């Protein structure tokens, strides 16, 4: 029982350090057109953009065809392949030790 408690404490410390590290670089790694996960941006902005887009498409006249695609946003965050996460962190230039710590926490 003591060993499991110690593992939980170590995990919480490491994950907290990593979370604080990611907070500092969050604005740099999330694109400006992504509206979630950044404190100054709201995911509800996507609803307003979708409304404006459908309004534009309804009012648009002409021979050219227009199309809107409805995506289920909830499923975009339901699944994550850890190998993809690791590859993206490598591509973004995360240090090897940070990647190793993050992968140990999520796997």
Secondary structure, 3 states (H helix, E strand, C coil): CHHHHHHHHHHHHHHHHHHHHHHHHHHHHCCCCCCCCCCCCCCCHHHHHHHHHHHHHHHCCCCCCCCCCCCCHHHHCCCCCHHHHHHHHHHCCCCHHHHHHHHHHHC
